């Protein structure tokens, strides 16, 4: 079973791109008017939001789950590569924020000027960011899109960044100018943490980490009548999105047709439990039984 979620993913990415551009313009304008380093850094963070949406649209276009001659297992990893691109953007944003804060400490700068109307504009920006984060995550979890989930993680970091910046600017409004520079550093740490989270979530897909415990697959397979045992079980992919599975199956069957019917029932039960999944089963006679459920490292 193959599920193509790209049309819905692209729709969400276009909507969030427009909202992120709106947020970017507001932050840049208010940051320029007030001279706030932390707010301009936050605007830089929002540049990555928009860039991530564009990157997501490109990745989604090329991440078809449908196989072709050159990609017989589909194109899912294009989307994972796109998510890693988001992590790279976050790393760049982190560096830029820290660099700007250090320069302000060393060289100094004009005092920050903030007013009540500008603070209200930032609260509006915060509301848009919160909506985008929950909208993307909700749709991403529903359709199984790593690019939307990764982008929502980035946007959620933007929410916390904006909250910190607004808190600092309220302090500046009350006369504490140093808060603007001090808060630039935790902003950078939040950005870095978001990038690390995205990287950690997508590396298993790219390095073909085990998707399902072989013991769970083994338990389902041997519960099917006619199955004596199975071994050399392997799986990769992302559970709930697309899993590829293979195994050697020992069946009690007098002929090929009976063996075929038994393996079809094994496939049906595995698909019912782990769908979407593509399964490859190698049928063997009883004398080929092995004590190894899954692959093990060779002894030295």
Phi, psi and omega in degrees: 000129181238128183245123181254110183256011191296324182298316180289324178298315180297320178300313180296318181296323178294316179299312182291330176298314180297318179293320180292325176295321176299314179297317180301313181298316180297315180296317181296319180295310181294321178297322178291317180297320186268339185076023183279121178293316182295324180287322176295324175295321177295323176296322176298320176301321180289334174300320179293329176302310181294318179298322179296321178297317179296316178299319179297321178296318179294314181296320181296324180298324184260003186257039180299134176283349182285130181286158171218186185299317183279336182228075185294346178257014181088189186235025186303327186291343173301321180292321178295322176297321177299320178296323177293328174298323176299317179299322178295317177301319180296322178297319178296316180299318179301313180299316182295320180296313181295317179301316180295321180294317180296319178298321179294322179294317184286313188264345184076189181176178180291146177295150180280135179241120183228145180232167181300315179301324180291325176294323178294323176298320180292326176295325176295318178300318180299318179298319179295317180299317180297317178300313182299316183298312182287326178296311180296315182296318180299312179292319180301317179290325181291318184262356179073045181254115178293328182293322178288320179295318178296317181292325178292327176297317176299314181296323178296325175296326177295326177299311181293324177298313182296321177300315179298317182294317179297318177300318179294321181289330173296320176296319177298318178303327180272000174111003182261082185297328184295340181298328183297318180285317182300319183287345178296330182287311175298331175301315180297320179294321177296320178296315180299317181297321178297317179297319179295321180297316179297317180298315183295326182285334187256343179298320180304324180293318184286331182260011177058047175292152179305130181269323183225137179300130182301331179297323179292319178294317181300316182298320179290317183297313184286349177282348180280128178303135180098346178270122178276314181191171172214155183208179182051049181276135178218148176211151176210169181111202180234119180299130182093348179242301173194123179238140174248131188225144176216154180196163171255126187244128176262120183237152176262088185221133181282344182210171183296321183297317178295317177300321180297316180296322179295315180294326177296322178291321175300314179299318181299315182291323178292320177295322178297326182273323189239012184307144358279137182212141172250126190241136175238120184240128176256113183276136182226156177283164184306327183292350180268012182300146181225144178283353184267109179295318181229182181288140180232151179296144180290144179290142180278000000 
